[in-house]
Amino acid sequence: MKKIKIGLLPFWIKLYDDVCGNVRPSVEAFYKTIVKEYEKRGITVFTAPVCRLKNEFNQAIKRFEEDEVDAIVTLHLAYSPSLESSEILARTFLPLIVLDTTPDFAFDCTQKGEAIMGNHGIHGVQDMCNLLIRNGKKFLIEAGHWKESDVIDRTVQDCIAVRLVKNMQHSRVGIIGKPFAGMGDFAVDFAILKKTIGMDVIESVPADFANVELDTEDRIIAEDNKKYNSVDLCDVVHRRSIKVYLQIKKWLVVKKLDAFTFNFLDLDHSGLETAPFYAACKAMAEGIGYAGEGDVLTAAFVGAFISEFPETTFTEMFCPNWKDNSIFMSHMGEIGLNVCDGKVALLEKEFIYGKAENPAYFAGRMKPGKAALLNLAPGPENRFSLIAVPVEIGDSKGAVNMKGSIAGWFKPSMDLPEFLQEYSLHGGTHHSALVYNCNLDIIKNFARLMGWKFKLISNNETETPREFSKLH
């Protein structure tokens, strides 16, 4: 994951400089304290002079835009009249995160009167947020004491949420063939996806896969033989799939793609010799989004997360285990290699769906642990819902009869029949992302900024999103 960059924007009011300029050193010291708190967390902080008037806010935000920060984090050092800042804040393309905090933890009857000056920024936050809402500017806000709460950490998580938004809205997804005929749940017109989300879909042509260089083929074979269990894979099939992998990789680079998908029924005239199962697995391990069957929407969705959370994979719920209250996850030949447990097998798959030659594929088990099953579900009037399911991935080492399959089992927090009912009542599709170690607050705020409905399916009444897993 790339290092997070923020622009920390300090708010103040000129009136206080005019009538009590002696307080500026203390509030500027607090600003420097907050800068250090972010830097301690590995965040790159771009600073600005304390802003009071429109021209000062304009200059600071223009600088943050030029620095290409991930987000502007606002910090009210005292009250600041919103009309000095709201216009430029509403106009900037940069995401906004409001840090609502003050220097002092306690403000009770023992506090000195002069301490009011440095601790009354909260009503400046209220003034500004009202104007942001009235001007249609989306923002996130986190409140709490900078030292005695996790408010700084929460704003860091919000920075990840805004990067997910950027990943999704700017996604370029390549498609080989057409979306699988008759699969309606993920079917959304490409023009609608561009209009509602911002993503671009790039359709491949056979020429995209011509003239690939194979000079790295032997090196890749040697690496695969060392890293994976490939003793049962013949050299011809291995080289065939590596060639397709290199063709796909070249296409991704040339077309500047963030994700891709293919329809295994449309390979005969694609320019590829075999199904790119091997390429899909390698691509997900390298931070490229993927989904099966020509599903560009889920491919972009997986891509948005996989660039921030490498332990992400495309998956499907395949079979219910009513006895054990769990669900078996799998797919034909695609799994994110970063989610696999133990040594993955590299095998040959008999391909019976067209003229394409047999491909190589990875057969792996999903590693045990906490994860979130995430689904982006199209709904009425071209609106979307993000469904989040906290799950426990079971230990599947005993799956002796699944050695040639992609396999994983998860348990939801409720009885399986109730979960399946809830999932489909909220329109969950059969293509999803499985993301390990992703805090649910990040997911919720990602949905909020995208303008999507967020649905958490969980029976744990004490579970709050930020308690779900460790901080990313």
DRENDO-1510 file (C-alpha; in Angstrom, 1 decimal, always signed):
<recs>
REC; n; res; u; v; w
REC; 1; MET; +0.0; +0.0; +0.0 .
REC; 2; LYS; +1.3; +3.5; -0.9 .
REC; 3; LYS; +2.0; +5.8; +2.0 .
REC; 4; ILE; -0.9; +8.0; +3.0 .
REC; 5; LYS; -0.6; +11.7; +2.3 .
REC; 6; ILE; -2.8; +14.3; +4.0 .
REC; 7; GLY; -3.1; +18.1; +3.9 .
REC; 8; LEU; -3.8; +19.2; +7.5 .
REC; 9; LEU; -5.8; +22.5; +7.3 .
REC; 10; PRO; -5.8; +24.7; +10.4 .
REC; 11; PHE; -8.8; +27.0; +11.0 .
REC; 12; TRP; -8.7; +30.3; +12.9 .
REC; 13; ILE; -10.5; +33.6; +13.0 .
REC; 14; LYS; -8.8; +37.0; +12.2 .
REC; 15; LEU; -10.8; +38.7; +15.0 .
REC; 16; TYR; -8.8; +36.9; +17.6 .
REC; 17; ASP; -5.5; +38.1; +16.1 .
REC; 18; ASP; -6.9; +41.6; +16.2 .
REC; 19; VAL; -8.0; +41.6; +19.8 .
REC; 20; CYS; -5.9; +38.9; +21.5 .
REC; 21; GLY; -2.9; +38.0; +19.4 .
REC; 22; ASN; -1.0; +36.6; +22.3 .
REC; 23; VAL; -2.9; +33.3; +22.1 .
REC; 24; ARG; -1.6; +32.4; +18.6 .
REC; 25; PRO; +1.6; +30.7; +19.9 .
REC; 26; SER; -0.3; +28.2; +22.0 .
REC; 27; VAL; -2.8; +27.2; +19.2 .
REC; 28; GLU; +0.0; +26.9; +16.7 .
REC; 29; ALA; +1.8; +24.6; +19.1 .
REC; 30; PHE; -1.3; +22.4; +19.3 .
REC; 31; TYR; -1.3; +22.3; +15.5 .
REC; 32; LYS; +2.3; +21.1; +15.5 .
REC; 33; THR; +1.3; +18.5; +18.1 .
REC; 34; ILE; -1.3; +17.1; +15.8 .
REC; 35; VAL; +1.1; +17.0; +12.9 .
REC; 36; LYS; +3.5; +14.9; +15.0 .
REC; 37; GLU; +0.7; +12.5; +15.9 .
REC; 38; TYR; +0.0; +11.7; +12.2 .
REC; 39; GLU; +3.7; +11.5; +11.4 .
REC; 40; LYS; +4.1; +8.9; +14.3 .
REC; 41; ARG; +1.6; +6.8; +12.4 .
REC; 42; GLY; +3.6; +6.9; +9.2 .
REC; 43; ILE; +1.5; +9.5; +7.5 .
REC; 44; THR; +3.0; +12.2; +5.2 .
REC; 45; VAL; +1.6; +15.5; +6.4 .
REC; 46; PHE; +1.5; +18.6; +4.2 .
REC; 47; THR; +1.0; +21.7; +6.4 .
REC; 48; ALA; -0.4; +25.2; +5.8 .
REC; 49; PRO; -0.2; +28.5; +7.6 .
REC; 50; VAL; -3.0; +29.0; +10.0 .
REC; 51; CYS; -6.0; +30.1; +7.8 .
REC; 52; ARG; -8.5; +32.8; +8.7 .
REC; 53; LEU; -9.7; +34.4; +5.5 .
REC; 54; LYS; -10.9; +33.3; +2.1 .
REC; 55; ASN; -7.7; +34.0; +0.2 .
REC; 56; GLU; -5.7; +32.0; +2.9 .
REC; 57; PHE; -8.0; +29.0; +2.6 .
REC; 58; ASN; -7.8; +29.3; -1.2 .
REC; 59; GLN; -4.0; +29.3; -1.2 .
REC; 60; ALA; -3.7; +26.4; +1.2 .
REC; 61; ILE; -6.2; +24.2; -0.6 .
REC; 62; LYS; -4.6; +25.0; -4.0 .
REC; 63; ARG; -1.3; +23.8; -2.6 .
REC; 64; PHE; -2.8; +20.6; -1.3 .
REC; 65; GLU; -4.3; +19.9; -4.7 .
REC; 66; GLU; -0.9; +20.4; -6.3 .
REC; 67; ASP; +0.6; +18.1; -3.8 .
REC; 68; GLU; -2.0; +15.4; -4.7 .
REC; 69; VAL; -2.8; +14.6; -1.1 .
REC; 70; ASP; -5.2; +11.7; -0.4 .
REC; 71; ALA; -7.5; +13.9; +1.7 .
REC; 72; ILE; -7.7; +17.3; +3.5 .
REC; 73; VAL; -8.0; +16.8; +7.2 .
REC; 74; THR; -9.5; +19.9; +8.9 .
REC; 75; LEU; -8.6; +21.1; +12.4 .
REC; 76; HIS; -10.5; +23.9; +14.1 .
REC; 77; LEU; -8.1; +25.6; +16.5 .
REC; 78; ALA; -11.0; +27.8; +17.6 .
REC; 79; TYR; -14.2; +29.0; +16.0 .
REC; 80; SER; -13.8; +30.0; +12.3 .
REC; 81; PRO; -16.6; +31.6; +10.3 .
REC; 82; SER; -17.7; +29.1; +7.7 .
REC; 83; LEU; -18.2; +31.6; +4.9 .
REC; 84; GLU; -14.5; +32.2; +4.8 .
REC; 85; SER; -13.8; +28.5; +3.9 .
REC; 86; SER; -17.0; +26.7; +2.8 .
REC; 87; GLU; -16.9; +27.8; -0.9 .
REC; 88; ILE; -13.4; +26.5; -1.6 .
REC; 89; LEU; -14.0; +23.4; +0.5 .
REC; 90; ALA; -17.1; +22.6; -1.4 .
REC; 91; ARG; -15.4; +23.2; -4.7 .
REC; 92; THR; -12.2; +21.2; -4.2 .
REC; 93; PHE; -12.0; +17.7; -5.7 .
REC; 94; LEU; -10.1; +16.5; -2.6 .
REC; 95; PRO; -12.0; +14.5; -0.1 .
REC; 96; LEU; -12.6; +16.1; +3.3 .
REC; 97; ILE; -12.1; +14.5; +6.8 .
REC; 98; VAL; -13.1; +16.6; +9.7 .
REC; 99; LEU; -11.0; +16.1; +12.9 .
REC; 100; ASP; -13.2; +17.4; +15.7 .
REC; 101; THR; -10.9; +17.7; +18.7 .
REC; 102; THR; -9.5; +20.1; +21.3 .
REC; 103; PRO; -6.2; +20.4; +23.3 .
REC; 104; ASP; -7.7; +19.7; +26.7 .
REC; 105; PHE; -9.3; +16.4; +27.7 .
REC; 106; ALA; -11.2; +17.8; +30.8 .
REC; 107; PHE; -13.1; +21.0; +30.7 .
REC; 108; ASP; -15.0; +21.2; +34.0 .
REC; 109; CYS; -15.6; +23.8; +36.7 .
REC; 110; THR; -11.9; +23.7; +37.7 .
REC; 111; GLN; -10.8; +24.8; +34.3 .
REC; 112; LYS; -9.4; +28.3; +33.9 .
REC; 113; GLY; -11.4; +30.8; +32.0 .
REC; 114; GLU; -8.7; +31.6; +29.5 .
REC; 115; ALA; -8.7; +27.9; +28.4 .
REC; 116; ILE; -11.9; +28.6; +26.5 .
REC; 117; MET; -10.0; +30.3; +23.7 .
REC; 118; GLY; -8.2; +27.1; +22.6 .
REC; 119; ASN; -11.0; +24.6; +23.3 .
REC; 120; HIS; -14.1; +26.0; +21.5 .
REC; 121; GLY; -13.5; +24.8; +18.0 .
REC; 122; ILE; -16.4; +22.4; +18.0 .
REC; 123; HIS; -18.9; +25.0; +17.2 .
REC; 124; GLY; -16.7; +26.1; +14.3 .
REC; 125; VAL; -17.0; +22.5; +13.1 .
REC; 126; GLN; -20.7; +22.7; +13.4 .
REC; 127; ASP; -20.9; +25.9; +11.4 .
REC; 128; MET; -18.7; +24.5; +8.6 .
REC; 129; CYS; -20.4; +21.1; +8.4 .
REC; 130; ASN; -23.8; +22.7; +8.0 .
REC; 131; LEU; -22.4; +24.7; +5.0 .
REC; 132; LEU; -20.7; +21.6; +3.5 .
REC; 133; ILE; -24.0; +19.8; +3.6 .
REC; 134; ARG; -25.9; +22.7; +2.1 .
REC; 135; ASN; -23.3; +22.9; -0.7 .
REC; 136; GLY; -23.5; +19.2; -1.4 .
REC; 137; LYS; -20.0; +18.3; -0.4 .
REC; 138; LYS; -19.6; +14.9; +1.1 .
REC; 139; PHE; -17.3; +14.5; +4.1 .
REC; 140; LEU; -16.3; +12.3; +7.0 .
REC; 141; ILE; -16.1; +13.4; +10.6 .
REC; 142; GLU; -14.4; +11.9; +13.6 .
REC; 143; ALA; -14.8; +13.4; +17.1 .
REC; 144; GLY; -12.8; +12.7; +20.3 .
REC; 145; HIS; -9.8; +13.8; +22.3 .
REC; 146; TRP; -6.6; +13.6; +20.2 .
REC; 147; LYS; -4.7; +11.8; +23.0 .
REC; 148; GLU; -7.3; +10.0; +25.2 .
REC; 149; SER; -9.3; +8.4; +22.3 .
REC; 150; ASP; -8.6; +6.7; +19.0 .
REC; 151; VAL; -9.8; +9.7; +17.0 .
REC; 152; ILE; -6.5; +10.2; +15.1 .
REC; 153; ASP; -6.5; +6.5; +14.2 .
REC; 154; ARG; -10.1; +6.8; +12.9 .
REC; 155; THR; -9.1; +9.6; +10.6 .
REC; 156; VAL; -6.3; +7.5; +9.3 .
REC; 157; GLN; -8.8; +4.8; +8.5 .
REC; 158; ASP; -10.9; +7.4; +6.8 .
REC; 159; CYS; -8.0; +8.1; +4.5 .
REC; 160; ILE; -8.1; +4.5; +3.4 .
REC; 161; ALA; -11.8; +4.8; +2.8 .
REC; 162; VAL; -11.3; +7.9; +0.6 .
REC; 163; ARG; -8.6; +6.0; -1.3 .
REC; 164; LEU; -11.0; +3.2; -1.9 .
REC; 165; VAL; -13.4; +5.8; -3.4 .
REC; 166; LYS; -10.7; +7.1; -5.7 .
REC; 167; ASN; -9.8; +3.5; -6.7 .
REC; 168; MET; -13.4; +2.7; -7.6 .
REC; 169; GLN; -14.3; +5.9; -9.3 .
REC; 170; HIS; -11.2; +5.9; -11.5 .
REC; 171; SER; -11.1; +2.2; -12.2 .
REC; 172; ARG; -10.3; +1.0; -15.7 .
REC; 173; VAL; -11.6; -2.5; -16.2 .
REC; 174; GLY; -10.7; -4.7; -19.2 .
REC; 175; ILE; -13.1; -7.3; -20.4 .
REC; 176; ILE; -12.3; -10.3; -22.7 .
REC; 177; GLY; -15.5; -11.4; -24.5 .
REC; 178; LYS; -19.0; -10.3; -23.4 .
REC; 179; PRO; -20.7; -10.7; -20.0 .
REC; 180; PHE; -22.1; -14.2; -19.5 .
REC; 181; ALA; -25.4; -14.3; -21.2 .
REC; 182; GLY; -28.3; -14.6; -18.8 .
REC; 183; MET; -26.4; -13.6; -15.6 .
REC; 184; GLY; -28.5; -10.7; -14.6 .
REC; 185; ASP; -27.5; -9.8; -11.0 .
REC; 186; PHE; -24.3; -8.1; -12.0 .
REC; 187; ALA; -25.5; -6.9; -15.4 .
REC; 188; VAL; -25.3; -3.1; -15.6 .
REC; 189; ASP; -24.9; -1.2; -18.8 .
REC; 190; PHE; -21.3; +0.1; -19.2 .
REC; 191; ALA; -22.6; +3.6; -19.8 .
REC; 192; ILE; -24.5; +3.5; -16.6 .
REC; 193; LEU; -21.4; +2.4; -14.7 .
REC; 194; LYS; -19.5; +5.3; -16.2 .
REC; 195; LYS; -22.3; +7.8; -15.2 .
REC; 196; THR; -23.0; +6.5; -11.7 .
REC; 197; ILE; -19.6; +5.4; -10.6 .
REC; 198; GLY; -17.1; +6.9; -13.0 .
REC; 199; MET; -15.4; +3.6; -14.0 .
REC; 200; ASP; -14.4; +2.9; -17.6 .
REC; 201; VAL; -14.8; -0.5; -19.3 .
REC; 202; ILE; -12.3; -1.4; -22.1 .
REC; 203; GLU; -13.2; -4.2; -24.4 .
REC; 204; SER; -10.3; -6.3; -25.7 .
REC; 205; VAL; -9.6; -7.2; -29.3 .
REC; 206; PRO; -7.3; -10.1; -30.4 .
REC; 207; ALA; -4.6; -7.6; -31.4 .
REC; 208; ASP; -4.2; -6.6; -27.8 .
REC; 209; PHE; -2.5; -10.0; -27.1 .
REC; 210; ALA; -0.2; -10.1; -30.1 .
REC; 211; ASN; +3.6; -9.9; -30.1 .
REC; 212; VAL; +4.2; -10.7; -26.5 .
REC; 213; GLU; +7.8; -11.2; -25.3 .
REC; 214; LEU; +8.5; -14.7; -23.8 .
REC; 215; ASP; +12.0; -14.0; -22.5 .
REC; 216; THR; +10.9; -14.4; -18.9 .
REC; 217; GLU; +9.1; -17.7; -19.3 .
REC; 218; ASP; +11.9; -19.9; -18.0 .
REC; 219; ARG; +12.4; -17.7; -15.0 .
REC; 220; ILE; +8.7; -17.8; -14.1 .
REC; 221; ILE; +8.7; -21.6; -14.5 .
REC; 222; ALA; +11.6; -21.9; -12.1 .
REC; 223; GLU; +9.9; -19.6; -9.6 .
REC; 224; ASP; +6.6; -21.4; -9.8 .
REC; 225; ASN; +8.3; -24.8; -9.3 .
REC; 226; LYS; +10.0; -23.5; -6.2 .
REC; 227; LYS; +6.9; -21.7; -4.7 .
REC; 228; TYR; +4.1; -24.0; -5.7 .
REC; 229; ASN; +3.4; -27.7; -5.9 .
REC; 230; SER; +3.7; -28.2; -9.6 .
REC; 231; VAL; +4.9; -31.8; -9.9 .
REC; 232; ASP; +1.7; -32.9; -11.6 .
REC; 233; LEU; +1.7; -30.1; -14.2 .
REC; 234; CYS; +3.2; -30.8; -17.6 .
REC; 235; ASP; +5.6; -28.3; -19.1 .
REC; 236; VAL; +3.5; -27.6; -22.2 .
REC; 237; VAL; +0.4; -26.6; -20.2 .
REC; 238; HIS; +2.6; -24.6; -17.8 .
REC; 239; ARG; +4.2; -22.6; -20.6 .
REC; 240; ARG; +0.9; -22.1; -22.4 .
REC; 241; SER; -0.6; -20.4; -19.3 .
REC; 242; ILE; +2.5; -18.4; -18.7 .
REC; 243; LYS; +2.3; -17.1; -22.2 .
REC; 244; VAL; -1.3; -16.0; -21.6 .
REC; 245; TYR; -0.3; -14.5; -18.3 .
REC; 246; LEU; +2.3; -12.4; -20.1 .
REC; 247; GLN; -0.2; -11.4; -22.8 .
REC; 248; ILE; -2.6; -10.3; -20.1 .
REC; 249; LYS; +0.1; -8.5; -18.2 .
REC; 250; LYS; +1.1; -6.5; -21.4 .
REC; 251; TRP; -2.6; -5.7; -22.0 .
REC; 252; LEU; -3.0; -4.4; -18.4 .
REC; 253; VAL; +0.0; -2.1; -18.8 .
REC; 254; VAL; -0.7; -0.8; -22.3 .
REC; 255; LYS; -4.4; -0.1; -21.5 .
REC; 256; LYS; -3.6; +1.1; -18.0 .
REC; 257; LEU; -6.1; -1.3; -16.5 .
REC; 258; ASP; -6.8; -1.7; -12.7 .
REC; 259; ALA; -8.9; -4.8; -13.1 .
REC; 260; PHE; -10.0; -7.3; -15.7 .
REC; 261; THR; -12.6; -10.1; -16.3 .
REC; 262; PHE; -13.2; -12.7; -18.9 .
REC; 263; ASN; -16.0; -14.9; -20.1 .
REC; 264; PHE; -14.7; -18.5; -20.4 .
REC; 265; LEU; -17.3; -19.1; -23.1 .
REC; 266; ASP; -15.9; -16.3; -25.4 .
REC; 267; LEU; -12.3; -17.4; -25.7 .
REC; 268; ASP; -12.3; -19.0; -29.2 .
REC; 269; HIS; -11.7; -15.7; -31.0 .
REC; 270; SER; -10.1; -13.8; -28.2 .
REC; 271; GLY; -6.5; -14.0; -29.2 .
REC; 272; LEU; -5.7; -16.2; -26.2 .
REC; 273; GLU; -4.8; -19.9; -26.5 .
REC; 274; THR; -6.3; -20.9; -23.2 .
REC; 275; ALA; -8.4; -19.6; -20.3 .
REC; 276; PRO; -6.4; -17.1; -18.2 .
REC; 277; PHE; -7.1; -18.7; -14.8 .
REC; 278; TYR; -3.4; -18.7; -14.0 .
REC; 279; ALA; -3.2; -15.0; -15.0 .
REC; 280; ALA; -6.2; -14.1; -12.9 .
REC; 281; CYS; -4.6; -15.6; -9.8 .
REC; 282; LYS; -1.2; -14.0; -10.4 .
REC; 283; ALA; -2.9; -10.6; -11.2 .
REC; 284; MET; -4.8; -10.6; -7.9 .
REC; 285; ALA; -1.6; -11.4; -6.0 .
REC; 286; GLU; +0.0; -8.4; -7.8 .
REC; 287; GLY; -2.8; -6.0; -6.8 .
REC; 288; ILE; -5.0; -6.2; -9.9 .
REC; 289; GLY; -8.8; -6.6; -9.5 .
REC; 290; TYR; -10.6; -9.5; -11.0 .
REC; 291; ALA; -14.0; -11.1; -11.3 .
REC; 292; GLY; -15.3; -14.0; -13.4 .
REC; 293; GLU; -17.8; -14.3; -16.2 .
REC; 294; GLY; -17.4; -10.8; -17.6 .
REC; 295; ASP; -18.5; -9.1; -14.4 .
REC; 296; VAL; -16.8; -5.7; -14.8 .
REC; 297; LEU; -18.6; -4.2; -11.7 .
REC; 298; THR; -17.2; -6.8; -9.2 .
REC; 299; ALA; -13.8; -6.7; -10.9 .
REC; 300; ALA; -13.6; -3.0; -10.2 .
REC; 301; PHE; -14.9; -3.5; -6.7 .
REC; 302; VAL; -12.3; -6.2; -6.0 .
REC; 303; GLY; -9.6; -4.0; -7.5 .
REC; 304; ALA; -10.6; -1.0; -5.3 .
REC; 305; PHE; -10.0; -3.2; -2.2 .
REC; 306; ILE; -7.0; -5.3; -3.4 .
REC; 307; SER; -4.8; -2.3; -3.9 .
REC; 308; GLU; -5.3; -1.3; -0.2 .
REC; 309; PHE; -5.8; -4.8; +1.3 .
REC; 310; PRO; -3.6; -7.4; -0.5 .
REC; 311; GLU; -5.3; -10.3; +1.2 .
REC; 312; THR; -8.4; -10.0; -1.0 .
REC; 313; THR; -9.9; -12.3; -3.5 .
REC; 314; PHE; -12.9; -12.7; -5.9 .
REC; 315; THR; -15.1; -15.5; -4.7 .
REC; 316; GLU; -18.6; -17.1; -4.9 .
REC; 317; MET; -20.7; -18.8; -2.2 .
REC; 318; PHE; -21.1; -22.2; -3.7 .
REC; 319; CYS; -22.6; -24.8; -1.3 .
REC; 320; PRO; -24.3; -24.6; +2.0 .
REC; 321; ASN; -23.1; -26.8; +4.9 .
REC; 322; TRP; -26.3; -26.9; +6.8 .
REC; 323; LYS; -24.9; -29.3; +9.4 .
REC; 324; ASP; -22.0; -27.0; +10.3 .
REC; 325; ASN; -23.7; -23.6; +9.7 .
REC; 326; SER; -21.1; -22.7; +7.1 .
REC; 327; ILE; -20.8; -22.0; +3.4 .
REC; 328; PHE; -18.3; -23.4; +0.9 .
REC; 329; MET; -16.6; -20.8; -1.3 .
REC; 330; SER; -14.9; -21.7; -4.6 .
REC; 331; HIS; -14.7; -20.9; -8.3 .
REC; 332; MET; -13.6; -22.6; -11.5 .
REC; 333; GLY; -9.9; -21.7; -11.4 .
REC; 334; GLU; -9.5; -18.2; -9.8 .
REC; 335; ILE; -8.3; -17.3; -6.3 .
REC; 336; GLY; -6.2; -14.5; -4.9 .
REC; 337; LEU; -2.9; -16.2; -4.0 .
REC; 338; ASN; -2.4; -13.9; -1.0 .
REC; 339; VAL; -5.4; -15.5; +0.8 .
REC; 340; CYS; -4.1; -19.1; +0.4 .
REC; 341; ASP; -3.0; -21.3; +3.3 .
REC; 342; GLY; +0.0; -23.5; +2.9 .
REC; 343; LYS; +1.6; -24.5; -0.4 .
REC; 344; VAL; -0.7; -24.0; -3.4 .
REC; 345; ALA; -1.0; -26.7; -6.1 .
REC; 346; LEU; -0.5; -25.8; -9.7 .
REC; 347; LEU; -2.5; -28.2; -11.9 .
REC; 348; GLU; -3.9; -28.8; -15.3 .
REC; 349; LYS; -7.6; -28.2; -15.8 .
REC; 350; GLU; -9.6; -30.0; -18.5 .
REC; 351; PHE; -11.3; -27.3; -20.5 .
REC; 352; ILE; -14.6; -28.4; -22.1 .
REC; 353; TYR; -16.2; -25.1; -22.9 .
REC; 354; GLY; -14.8; -24.4; -26.4 .
REC; 355; LYS; -11.8; -24.8; -28.6 .
REC; 356; ALA; -9.3; -23.4; -26.1 .
REC; 357; GLU; -6.5; -25.7; -24.9 .
REC; 358; ASN; -6.3; -26.9; -21.3 .
REC; 359; PRO; -5.1; -24.3; -18.9 .
REC; 360; ALA; -3.0; -24.4; -15.7 .
REC; 361; TYR; -4.7; -23.2; -12.6 .
REC; 362; PHE; -4.0; -22.8; -8.9 .
REC; 363; ALA; -5.8; -25.0; -6.4 .
REC; 364; GLY; -5.6; -23.5; -2.9 .
REC; 365; ARG; -7.4; -23.4; +0.5 .
REC; 366; MET; -8.4; -20.1; +2.0 .
REC; 367; LYS; -6.5; -19.4; +5.2 .
REC; 368; PRO; -8.4; -19.3; +8.5 .
REC; 369; GLY; -9.1; -16.0; +10.2 .
REC; 370; LYS; -11.4; -13.1; +10.3 .
REC; 371; ALA; -12.6; -11.5; +7.1 .
REC; 372; ALA; -15.4; -9.6; +5.5 .
REC; 373; LEU; -17.5; -11.0; +2.7 .
REC; 374; LEU; -18.3; -7.8; +0.6 .
REC; 375; ASN; -20.9; -7.6; -2.1 .
REC; 376; LEU; -21.7; -4.7; -4.4 .
REC; 377; ALA; -25.3; -5.2; -5.4 .
REC; 378; PRO; -27.1; -3.2; -8.2 .
REC; 379; GLY; -30.5; -2.0; -7.2 .
REC; 380; PRO; -33.5; +0.0; -8.5 .
REC; 381; GLU; -32.9; +3.2; -10.4 .
REC; 382; ASN; -29.3; +2.5; -11.0 .
REC; 383; ARG; -28.4; +2.7; -7.3 .
REC; 384; PHE; -26.1; +0.3; -5.4 .
REC; 385; SER; -25.9; -1.4; -2.0 .
REC; 386; LEU; -22.7; -2.5; -0.3 .
REC; 387; ILE; -23.4; -5.6; +1.8 .
REC; 388; ALA; -20.9; -6.4; +4.4 .
REC; 389; VAL; -20.8; -9.8; +6.2 .
REC; 390; PRO; -18.3; -10.3; +9.1 .
REC; 391; VAL; -17.2; -14.0; +8.8 .
REC; 392; GLU; -14.9; -16.5; +10.3 .
REC; 393; ILE; -12.9; -18.5; +7.8 .
REC; 394; GLY; -12.5; -22.1; +9.0 .
REC; 395; ASP; -9.3; -24.2; +8.9 .
REC; 396; SER; -9.7; -26.4; +5.8 .
REC; 397; LYS; -6.5; -28.4; +6.1 .
REC; 398; GLY; -8.7; -31.5; +6.6 .
REC; 399; ALA; -10.3; -31.0; +3.1 .
REC; 400; VAL; -8.6; -34.1; +1.8 .
REC; 401; ASN; -11.1; -34.6; -1.0 .
REC; 402; MET; -10.7; -31.0; -2.2 .
REC; 403; LYS; -7.0; -31.1; -3.2 .
REC; 404; GLY; -7.8; -30.2; -6.8 .
REC; 405; SER; -10.3; -27.4; -6.0 .
REC; 406; ILE; -10.3; -23.9; -4.7 .
REC; 407; ALA; -11.8; -24.2; -1.3 .
REC; 408; GLY; -12.8; -22.2; +1.7 .
REC; 409; TRP; -15.6; -22.3; +4.3 .
REC; 410; PHE; -16.9; -19.3; +6.2 .
REC; 411; LYS; -19.3; -19.0; +9.1 .
REC; 412; PRO; -21.6; -16.0; +9.4 .
REC; 413; SER; -22.6; -14.7; +12.9 .
REC; 414; MET; -26.2; -16.0; +12.5 .
REC; 415; ASP; -27.9; -19.2; +11.7 .
REC; 416; LEU; -27.2; -20.1; +8.0 .
REC; 417; PRO; -30.9; -20.1; +6.9 .
REC; 418; GLU; -31.3; -16.6; +8.4 .
REC; 419; PHE; -28.1; -15.3; +6.8 .
REC; 420; LEU; -29.1; -16.6; +3.4 .
REC; 421; GLN; -32.5; -15.1; +3.6 .
REC; 422; GLU; -31.1; -11.7; +4.8 .
REC; 423; TYR; -28.5; -11.7; +2.0 .
REC; 424; SER; -31.0; -12.2; -0.8 .
REC; 425; LEU; -33.6; -9.9; +0.7 .
REC; 426; HIS; -31.0; -7.2; +0.4 .
REC; 427; GLY; -30.2; -8.1; -3.2 .
REC; 428; GLY; -26.8; -9.7; -2.7 .
REC; 429; THR; -25.4; -11.1; -6.0 .
REC; 430; HIS; -23.5; -14.3; -6.5 .
REC; 431; HIS; -20.1; -12.6; -7.1 .
REC; 432; SER; -18.3; -11.1; -4.1 .
REC; 433; ALA; -15.0; -10.0; -2.6 .
REC; 434; LEU; -13.5; -11.7; +0.4 .
REC; 435; VAL; -11.2; -9.2; +2.3 .
REC; 436; TYR; -9.1; -10.2; +5.3 .
REC; 437; ASN; -8.2; -7.7; +8.1 .
REC; 438; CYS; -10.3; -4.8; +6.8 .
REC; 439; ASN; -12.0; -2.7; +9.5 .
REC; 440; LEU; -15.7; -2.4; +8.9 .
REC; 441; ASP; -15.7; +1.4; +9.6 .
REC; 442; ILE; -13.5; +1.8; +6.5 .
REC; 443; ILE; -16.1; -0.2; +4.4 .
REC; 444; LYS; -19.0; +1.8; +5.9 .
REC; 445; ASN; -17.4; +5.1; +5.1 .
REC; 446; PHE; -16.4; +4.0; +1.6 .
REC; 447; ALA; -20.1; +3.2; +0.9 .
REC; 448; ARG; -21.1; +6.6; +2.4 .
REC; 449; LEU; -18.8; +8.6; +0.2 .
REC; 450; MET; -19.8; +6.6; -2.8 .
REC; 451; GLY; -23.5; +7.4; -2.1 .
REC; 452; TRP; -24.3; +3.7; -1.7 .
REC; 453; LYS; -26.6; +2.1; +0.8 .
REC; 454; PHE; -24.6; +0.2; +3.5 .
REC; 455; LYS; -26.0; -3.0; +4.9 .
REC; 456; LEU; -24.2; -4.9; +7.7 .
REC; 457; ILE; -25.5; -8.5; +8.1 .
REC; 458; SER; -24.6; -9.6; +11.5 .
REC; 459; ASN; -26.4; -11.0; +14.6 .
REC; 460; ASN; -23.8; -9.8; +17.0 .
REC; 461; GLU; -25.6; -6.9; +18.7 .
REC; 462; THR; -22.4; -5.9; +20.6 .
REC; 463; GLU; -20.3; -5.8; +17.5 .
REC; 464; THR; -19.6; -2.3; +16.1 .
REC; 465; PRO; -17.7; -1.9; +12.9 .
REC; 466; ARG; -14.4; -0.7; +14.5 .
REC; 467; GLU; -14.4; -3.6; +16.9 .
REC; 468; PHE; -14.5; -6.1; +14.0 .
REC; 469; SER; -10.8; -6.4; +13.3 .
REC; 470; LYS; -7.4; -4.8; +13.8 .
REC; 471; LEU; -6.6; -1.4; +12.5 .
REC; 472; HIS; -5.3; -1.7; +8.9 .
</recs>
